[in-house]
Amino acid sequence: MKCVICKSGDIAERMTEEEIRVGSNIVFVSVKALVCPECGEKYYNRAQMKRLEDMERLLRQKKISLEKIGDILKSVAV
């Protein structure tokens, strides 16, 4: 398979993290995807997309417990 963005032919399956935004929170979900090493474009199959969609739904319904891994800070105007 060639990358549709940069035309590289070295796309390989690897673990990657997808961000799901829920309100002002960002949740990282680990998922396998085909990833282009040249430009970083990710390709998901149907099962992977369903997993991400299910995770987003469960997060919005607050049916998943999360582990805090850090803080995100925003500067304010002075």
Backbone as a chain_set.jsonl record, in Angstrom:
{"seq": "MKCVICKSGDIAERMTEEEIRVGSNIVFVSVKALVCPECGEKYYNRAQMKRLEDMERLLRQKKISLEKIGDILKSVAV", "coords": {"N": [[0.846, -1.184, 0.0], [0.51, 2.207, -0.82], [1.191, 5.422, 0.512], [-1.324, 7.848, 0.498], [-0.821, 10.501, 0.77], [2.025, 11.23, 0.652], [3.032, 9.356, -1.068], [4.813, 7.366, -0.307], [6.003, 4.017, 0.002], [6.423, 2.53, 2.239], [4.653, 1.898, 4.314], [3.671, 0.685, 7.445], [2.341, -1.525, 9.982], [1.816, -0.401, 13.282], [1.832, 0.367, 16.805], [0.047, 3.143, 17.896], [-0.941, 6.366, 19.173], [-4.059, 7.803, 19.53], [-5.77, 10.864, 19.805], [-8.545, 11.729, 21.753], [-10.844, 14.173, 22.228], [-12.636, 15.399, 24.91], [-14.703, 17.631, 26.066], [-12.725, 19.897, 27.792], [-10.746, 18.112, 28.115], [-8.183, 15.806, 27.087], [-7.869, 12.622, 25.845], [-5.726, 9.914, 25.506], [-5.678, 7.2, 23.344], [-4.509, 4.015, 22.816], [-3.87, 2.341, 19.82], [-3.647, -0.003, 17.109], [-2.379, 0.786, 13.932], [-1.953, 1.402, 10.416], [0.877, 3.104, 9.496], [2.489, 5.795, 7.929], [5.909, 6.165, 7.589], [7.166, 8.357, 6.547], [5.492, 10.72, 6.35], [3.731, 10.457, 8.452], [1.017, 9.915, 8.226], [-1.959, 8.2, 9.167], [-3.665, 5.091, 8.908], [-6.668, 3.484, 9.416], [-8.424, 0.42, 10.0], [-11.795, -0.951, 9.748], [-12.471, -2.183, 12.22], [-10.68, -0.982, 13.987], [-11.479, 1.698, 13.787], [-14.084, 1.46, 14.804], [-13.496, 0.768, 17.444], [-12.276, 3.162, 18.345], [-14.441, 4.932, 18.013], [-16.282, 3.767, 19.801], [-14.881, 4.101, 22.206], [-14.868, 6.914, 22.372], [-17.621, 7.41, 22.651], [-18.148, 6.099, 25.114], [-16.497, 7.604, 26.789], [-17.715, 10.142, 26.636], [-20.088, 9.503, 27.874], [-19.177, 9.109, 30.36], [-18.387, 6.567, 31.295], [-16.032, 5.287, 31.586], [-13.151, 4.799, 33.485], [-10.4, 6.919, 34.076], [-6.846, 7.399, 33.974], [-4.857, 9.832, 35.341], [-2.214, 11.434, 33.736], [-0.708, 13.664, 33.652], [-0.468, 17.292, 33.557], [-2.065, 19.868, 31.741], [-1.273, 23.031, 30.804], [-2.194, 26.467, 30.407], [-1.209, 29.606, 29.312], [-2.01, 32.816, 30.618], [-3.094, 36.037, 29.606], [-1.125, 38.858, 30.498]], "CA": [[0.0, 0.0, 0.0], [1.239, 3.466, -0.868], [0.59, 6.537, 1.234], [-2.044, 8.744, -0.412], [-0.321, 11.863, 0.961], [3.388, 11.444, 0.152], [3.31, 8.268, -2.023], [5.792, 6.421, 0.225], [5.527, 2.638, -0.018], [6.934, 1.859, 3.426], [3.642, 1.914, 5.365], [3.733, -0.52, 8.28], [1.48, -1.511, 11.16], [2.481, -0.155, 14.557], [0.987, 0.952, 17.844], [0.054, 4.6, 17.865], [-1.908, 6.946, 20.096], [-5.02, 8.731, 18.95], [-6.322, 11.785, 20.805], [-9.982, 11.971, 21.761], [-11.125, 15.351, 23.051], [-13.92, 15.394, 25.597], [-14.68, 18.911, 26.771], [-11.37, 20.454, 27.776], [-9.822, 17.006, 28.364], [-7.66, 15.029, 25.963], [-7.629, 11.24, 26.252], [-4.919, 9.176, 24.542], [-6.108, 5.817, 23.187], [-3.556, 3.237, 22.03], [-4.525, 1.532, 18.783], [-2.794, -0.373, 15.985], [-2.746, 1.443, 12.678], [-0.913, 1.479, 9.395], [1.437, 4.453, 9.622], [3.537, 6.152, 6.974], [7.071, 6.692, 8.316], [7.624, 9.605, 5.933], [4.672, 11.893, 6.68], [2.972, 10.209, 9.67], [-0.399, 9.64, 7.956], [-2.424, 6.962, 9.793], [-4.762, 4.416, 8.227], [-7.361, 2.581, 10.338], [-9.43, -0.448, 9.409], [-13.119, -0.765, 10.359], [-12.451, -2.588, 13.633], [-9.961, 0.052, 14.729], [-12.346, 2.881, 13.835], [-15.18, 1.158, 15.728], [-12.938, 0.863, 18.801], [-12.122, 4.581, 18.666], [-15.787, 5.508, 18.156], [-16.838, 3.243, 21.056], [-14.179, 4.772, 23.305], [-15.353, 8.286, 22.461], [-18.976, 7.352, 23.193], [-18.057, 5.758, 26.533], [-15.91, 8.758, 27.481], [-18.737, 11.189, 26.729], [-21.078, 9.029, 28.84], [-18.433, 8.968, 31.621], [-18.454, 5.169, 31.696], [-14.671, 4.76, 31.604], [-12.285, 5.483, 34.445], [-9.169, 7.37, 33.431], [-5.661, 7.626, 34.804], [-4.23, 11.121, 35.054], [-0.792, 11.241, 33.443], [-0.003, 14.942, 33.673], [-1.278, 18.487, 33.52], [-1.922, 20.741, 30.574], [-1.368, 24.391, 31.312], [-2.385, 27.502, 29.414], [-0.805, 30.897, 29.839], [-3.035, 33.847, 30.575], [-2.541, 37.352, 29.242], [-0.759, 39.703, 31.634]], "C": [[0.884, 1.237, 0.0], [0.461, 4.532, -0.108], [-0.087, 7.479, 0.227], [-1.538, 10.184, -0.307], [1.036, 12.063, 0.276], [3.857, 10.372, -0.832], [4.397, 7.305, -1.567], [5.183, 5.021, 0.218], [5.928, 1.859, 1.218], [5.941, 1.831, 4.586], [3.665, 0.593, 6.118], [2.802, -0.381, 9.474], [2.321, -1.272, 12.407], [1.461, 0.409, 15.548], [1.15, 2.469, 17.776], [-0.966, 5.103, 18.88], [-2.769, 7.946, 19.347], [-5.567, 9.591, 20.074], [-7.835, 11.862, 20.642], [-10.218, 13.127, 22.721], [-12.536, 15.254, 23.603], [-13.949, 16.638, 26.477], [-13.299, 19.512, 26.659], [-10.32, 19.379, 28.049], [-9.393, 16.34, 27.066], [-7.335, 13.647, 26.496], [-6.839, 10.559, 25.139], [-5.36, 7.722, 24.534], [-5.09, 5.113, 22.307], [-4.314, 2.34, 21.061], [-3.502, 1.19, 17.706], [-3.307, 0.329, 14.74], [-1.619, 1.256, 11.68], [-0.434, 2.918, 9.398], [2.536, 4.652, 8.586], [4.718, 6.742, 7.74], [7.571, 8.031, 7.757], [6.826, 10.817, 6.412], [3.802, 11.694, 7.925], [1.487, 9.943, 9.465], [-0.776, 8.275, 8.522], [-3.619, 6.423, 9.034], [-5.349, 3.383, 9.177], [-8.322, 1.691, 9.568], [-10.749, -0.249, 10.152], [-13.136, -1.101, 11.839], [-11.756, -1.536, 14.491], [-10.803, 1.322, 14.855], [-13.502, 2.661, 14.803], [-14.699, 1.267, 17.164], [-12.802, 2.328, 19.221], [-13.484, 5.261, 18.868], [-16.439, 5.052, 19.462], [-16.192, 3.918, 22.266], [-14.686, 6.198, 23.473], [-16.757, 8.32, 23.074], [-18.954, 7.08, 24.685], [-17.462, 6.9, 27.358], [-16.936, 9.867, 27.663], [-19.819, 10.818, 27.743], [-20.475, 8.836, 30.231], [-18.527, 7.55, 32.184], [-17.081, 4.494, 31.698], [-13.887, 5.523, 32.664], [-10.95, 5.777, 33.76], [-8.06, 7.549, 34.45], [-5.046, 8.954, 34.392], [-2.742, 10.897, 34.837], [-0.021, 12.566, 33.432], [-0.984, 16.098, 33.682], [-1.042, 19.21, 32.2], [-2.188, 22.154, 31.08], [-1.499, 25.368, 30.15], [-1.995, 28.831, 30.02], [-1.971, 31.87, 29.71], [-2.367, 35.175, 30.248], [-2.25, 38.147, 30.511], [-0.745, 41.155, 31.232]], "O": [[1.877, 1.307, 0.724], [-0.77, 4.535, -0.095], [0.516, 7.858, -0.777], [-1.797, 10.998, -1.194], [1.188, 12.944, -0.569], [4.959, 10.469, -1.372], [4.865, 6.496, -2.368], [3.976, 4.866, 0.408], [5.785, 0.637, 1.244], [6.36, 1.747, 5.741], [3.676, -0.481, 5.515], [2.509, 0.727, 9.924], [3.392, -1.856, 12.573], [0.381, 0.863, 15.17], [2.255, 2.989, 17.619], [-1.771, 4.321, 19.387], [-2.272, 8.814, 18.63], [-5.802, 9.098, 21.177], [-8.342, 12.038, 19.534], [-9.835, 13.063, 23.889], [-13.501, 15.054, 22.865], [-13.29, 16.684, 27.516], [-12.755, 19.628, 25.561], [-9.139, 19.691, 28.2], [-10.135, 16.314, 26.084], [-6.612, 13.509, 27.483], [-7.226, 10.615, 23.972], [-5.414, 7.079, 25.582], [-4.829, 5.547, 21.185], [-5.275, 1.669, 21.436], [-2.603, 1.98, 17.418], [-4.513, 0.449, 14.525], [-0.478, 0.985, 12.052], [-1.237, 3.847, 9.313], [3.396, 3.792, 8.394], [4.55, 7.721, 8.467], [8.313, 8.747, 8.428], [7.404, 11.82, 6.831], [3.197, 12.651, 8.41], [0.76, 9.762, 10.443], [-0.025, 7.309, 8.385], [-4.476, 7.179, 8.574], [-4.637, 2.517, 9.684], [-8.959, 2.129, 8.61], [-10.81, 0.543, 11.092], [-13.749, -0.385, 12.631], [-12.202, -1.24, 15.599], [-10.831, 1.948, 15.915], [-13.867, 3.573, 15.545], [-15.41, 1.8, 18.016], [-13.174, 2.688, 20.338], [-13.653, 6.066, 19.784], [-17.074, 5.849, 20.152], [-16.873, 4.263, 23.232], [-14.911, 6.645, 24.598], [-17.045, 9.166, 23.92], [-19.656, 7.745, 25.447], [-17.877, 7.132, 28.493], [-17.015, 10.468, 28.735], [-20.399, 11.689, 28.391], [-21.173, 8.447, 31.167], [-18.721, 7.355, 33.384], [-16.985, 3.271, 31.799], [-13.954, 6.75, 32.731], [-10.448, 4.977, 32.97], [-8.305, 7.813, 35.627], [-4.748, 9.167, 33.216], [-2.081, 10.25, 35.649], [1.192, 12.575, 33.224], [-2.193, 15.898, 33.802], [0.047, 19.159, 31.628], [-3.212, 22.42, 31.709], [-0.986, 25.13, 29.056], [-2.411, 29.149, 31.134], [-2.803, 31.755, 28.81], [-1.204, 35.394, 30.583], [-3.021, 38.118, 31.47], [-0.458, 42.021, 32.059]]}, "num_chains": 1, "name": "protein.A"}
